[in-house]
Amino acid sequence: MREYIDVTGKTEDEAIKNALEQLGLDRDDVSVEILERAKSGFLGLGSCPAKVRVSYGPEEEEEVIAPAPVKEEKPRKQEKKIEKTAEKTEKKVEQAEKKSEKKEAAPAQEMASAPAEELGEEVNDEKAQAIRAFLSGLLEQMESSAEIRIYLPEKGRYKVILVGDNLGALIGRRGETLDAIQQLTSYSVNRTGSRVRVQLDAEGYRDKREQSLQRLAHKVAAKVVKYHRSVTLEPMNAYERHVIHTALQDTAGVTTYSTGVDPNRRVIVAYDRDKK
């Protein structure tokens, strides 16, 4: 059995943050169940804090919980069916992403105007200059002519948009190249001075990937609830695992946790009979 603690906070996010601080763990190491949502009340009266249950610790081996009787269908047959369904779902998501990238590729002028509307004016402060200098040199070595646009949607977080044609090589398979460039840029600009977050995107890949992961999460969760079986997803980076955890944190009948070590750390979507 996994251990758990119940923690309160003014909001659900604050309660989760309080629990993680108490445990000394990351969000990726625990599963979260919302027990009570925060209520503001009227003029401060009748308000109540949010309450969450955070489970942690080693997970037992996946357990087969017998579903409602199915005519002459053995558990192993159900397991194979679930595994095949999960594999097909992942392949469909990949295919949908590739088609979406081809269909939704926009001219550079359109790509340049979209971020400006959402993120405001470009910035050119000291950190932005460091980001631009590093990326310009790196893109030159990669023989890419992508244009660099830098925004500051909130203090301490820089949003970098690469604009141009045929940026697939900069994105890479499932965003692996984009993640690597982002990590290198972040390391370069944070070697000295105050630390900032650098988020790199190209051709709207991040939003499309997040939507694909959310669809995958809900499809797998439906299978887990139906067959009372845990499903292990493909290896994902920390951000993508966070997307899965967040997408399913309020889903009845399932809980999520991660297992393994990077770069092969995976999310497991498990059946939870107590989470209704």
JOJO-V439709 format. One line per field, one symbol per residue. psi: psi as a letter, one per 20 degrees, with the letter a starting at -180 (. if undefined). burial: b if it has 16 or more other C-alpha atoms within 10 Angstrom, else e. A space follows every 10 residues. Layout:
# JOJO-V439709
psi=???
burial=???
This chain:
# JOJO-V439709
psi=pqrrqpqrrh rghhgggggh hghkrrhiir qppogpqqph aokipjqqrq pqpoqrrqqr qppoopaqpp okoqghhggh ggggggghgg hhggghgggg hghjpqqhgg hhhghhhhib qqqlagghhg gggghggghg hjlpjqqppp rmhqpjopop pppaqljhhh grpkjggggg ggggggggij hqaqqrpppp qpkkggghgg hghgggghgg hhhghgilqq pprqpqrggh hhgggghjhj ppiqqqrqqa qqjkpqppoq pohin.
burial=eeebebbbbb bbebbbbebb eeeeeebbbb bbbbbebbee eeeeeeebbb bbbbbbeeee eeeeeeeeee eeeebeeebe ebbeebeebb eebbeebeee beeebeeeee bbeebeeeee ebbeeebbeb bbebbbeebe eeebebbbbb bbeeeeebbb bbbbbebbeb beeebeebbe bbeebbeebb eeeeeebbbb bbbbbbeebb ebbbbbbeeb bebbbebbbb bbbebbeeeb bebbbbbbeb bbbbbbbbbe eeeebbbbbb bbeeee
